[in-house]
């Protein structure tokens, strides 16, 4: 990706569709335009079958903060709604390099706040609204939780972090061991960080690199997913371990596959297993109340 024009990288993302499987039906799917500090952006609201008010998961798609959109990620988002029993609010946040940090984070935080404020019309229980994302989206979900904690804003009740990017340093065993040959490369990830946060000083901001936070105490319970053959494996595992050490309830799931497998339901068995596992996690949690 680091060697291609941005427009070409964005166009190539559509090739993921063939790996995603069929689009799962949901009870309802609506597009909405919502305000953020710098723009009006699109969100897509997926309502599963059943009777509300539902829990909700505000979801931020992966793509190195640069590529992807909620149309490309439509099938994984449908699958998440059905697996978790949540209304999924998928956020088409603005992308780097045109809109670097903190613009994507500000969009995602605004979308979480908007979901809380519009819970009644979305048939959502405002006491059960979480955030989630894959890869760069996992980064944004973790950062939304940190920002909510540090500003005294309403807090997500859960954070779903699927192979999240949480540290710009990329100096881990997995970043070296799996630097080439497994899809996402360490060089592409380093390049992506430079697009998201061109100023190196901003990359150490915990809202950009959540693993740099001085403390992870008082954050929402987390479900953290990692993949064995992934550049980001070790930083995701370290983030989950630090959350646990800080007293945050954490469920960890680890799968013997590669980065990006949420988008591979038609090709990778671990994707279907992950959806089943996290679906059980969510349904068990919701059955116990907020």
Secondary structure, DSSP 8 states (H G I E B T S, - for coil): -TTS-HHHHHHHGGGGGGGS-S----SEEEEEEEE-SS-EEEEEEEE-SS-SSEEEEEEE--STTTS--TTTTHHHHHHHHHHHT-EEEEE----TTTT-TTHHHHHHHHHHHHHHHTTTTTTEEEEEEEEEEETHHHHHHHHHHHHHHHHT----SEEEEES----TT--SHHHHHTSSSSSS-HHHHHHHHHHH--SHHHHTSTTTSGGG-S--TT--EEEEEEEEE-TTHHHHHHHHHHHHHTT--EEEEEEEEETTGGG-TTT-HHHHHHHHHHHHHHHHHHHT--
